[in-house]
Amino acid sequence: MSGAPKGPPSWKLAPPHDTLTQGMVVSGFASLPTGRALFLQFCWDGVRQKGGGDWLAAVQAVAPITDADGKDERAASIALTWEGLRKMGLDKSTLASFDRPFQEGMFQEDRLRRLGDRREGKWLSPVIPGGPKWSGNTPVDNKGCGMADAHAFDDLDQVRETMVETPITVHALLMLYEKDEETAEAWCATVSDALKPHDVQVVYGLPLDLRPDPRGIAREHFGFADGVSQPAPYEPGTVIIKSGEDYPHDYWNGVPLGEVLMGHVNGHHEVALGPVVADSEAGRKAGLPAHPRGEGFLDLGLDGSYMVVRELKQDVAAFWNSMDAAAARINQRDPEHSGHITAEWIANRVIGRDLDGNLLCPNSKTGVLPVDKYDQPDNDFLFYDRDRLGHGCPLGSHVRRGNPRDGLAPKPSDKQTLLDAANNHRILRRGRKYGPDILEKRVDDGKDRGLLFICLNTDITRQFEFVQQTWMLNPNFAFLYDEVDPLLGPKGMLTIPEKPLRRIIEVDTFVQMAGGEYFFLPSMPAIRYLASL
């Protein structure tokens, strides 16, 4: 397909939002292959009464945060935890205006339970041994168990939370994107030196990598194409293509811009809520607009987002050795009908796509959905009519759980309703893999590698947490029983429909969470305001 167009039109933001939004929202800086994730800790005690934003001004001097108005030779992004904002001196009323999951942090007990990380005081198997290395270490606020909830509990002492702590505390995440390792390392050193006088320390770091092949496909460490399926934001007059025309509404993957950025209309036809700050000269000088529905307040959230970050360690050798063992067991038990079953055949069904990112599809000569007119994995598809029972892409596969599209419709008349419902839970992924590529994928070299999962959404509960709890880790998802996501969940079974009936394989845990937190990705005016604290 040498004559195929280079690719579909990409979306971008129209002025003035392009200069008000951080660049990673639109591009993820795909043209810059080398990255660094610098996890920062504010080392001062208590809350700064003045000068809490001086460190951010220092960062801007040596690593200016990049907006979304076009390509840059190098780029930077910044995001902050709730506790980081508190220590910087952001006032209590503003802190209280953030979404509850962000205020509580990812390591609040109920959130850890619904994310499949911890239960009854113990870390579960999809977490690294001994527990995660880093988090925001958000202090517990037991006001949630106060008098307003007295009717629900006989003894309030029984429901008081205990703080779940990690060895490393992260208050902000600075991400640097460069063209090569040498310049990235030098930039990191410059940033670290600039932060030291402000009592801010780089307490942890990860080398990030994004190197697409000639077709533009990037692969994670198991070898599969990554980032194939993304939501396509739209908003007339705001989301456009290069020519300046409105970005078209993608029937299969389109989501209102308010699913990604605060202050814009979301999938429920409401303006996505964000934090507010009392009107002040400093706020107006930073460029914060008046809040459209809050007299006396400025909009701190407009063109910002909530950023979910999870460090996911991958055991590549264990994954492929397990796939080998599963194929061998099937071949031994059913030699007459299993000649086609290999480790790659099983791995494809764990994921739901082949190594090149093509969706597994029944009634196809190749067994996968053909590439689109751009020679890319086709992402414009639905499940109900093509593969309702999962004979191609298994019902419990990672891909199908992550975005079931119309596949959960109980009857044909419900297909559109279920597709619309599924798109109301989409997340925009901006993660990258970390660590070196493995030389021999079946031989453990003892090196640390994985994916720094990053996603953007404006409603953490309805978007990221819903996907994780209700789709990924739901044991009764799509007519299944006692099965969870075979890639991210604990050890369990995966049903693969195949003639004459089905095959059921056991899948172990090959991806483990090593750290995580909820961050606020501020707009450019919000960054200026925070730097003025």
Buried (B, 14 or more C-beta within 10 A) or exposed (E): EEEEEEEBEEBBBBEEBBBBBBBBBBBBBBBBBBBBBBBBBBBBEEEBEEEBBBBBBBBBEBBEBBBBBEEBEBBBBBBBBBBBBBBBBBEEEBBEBBBEBBBBBBBBBEBBBBBBBBEEEEBBEBBBEEBBBBBBBBEBEEEBBEEEEEEEEEEBEEEEBEEBBBBBBBBBBBBBBBEEEEBBBEBBEBBBEBBEEBBBBBBBBBBBBBEBEEBEBBBBBBBBBBBBBBBBBBBEEBBBBEEEEBBBBBEBBBBBBBBBBBBBBBBEEEBBBBBBBEBEEBBBEBBBBBBEEBEEBBBBBBBBBBBBBBBBBBBBBBBBBBBBBBBBBBBEEEEEBBEEBBBBBBBBBBBBBBBBBBBBBEEBEEBBBEBBEBBBBBBEBBBBEBBBBBBBBBBBBBBBBBBBBBBBBEEEEBBEEBBEBBBBBBBBBBBBBBBEBBEEBBEEEEEEBBBBBBBBBBBBBBBBBBBBBEBBBBEEBBEBEEBBBBBBBBEBBBBBBBEEEEBEBEBBBBBBBBBBBBBBBBBBBBBBBBBBB
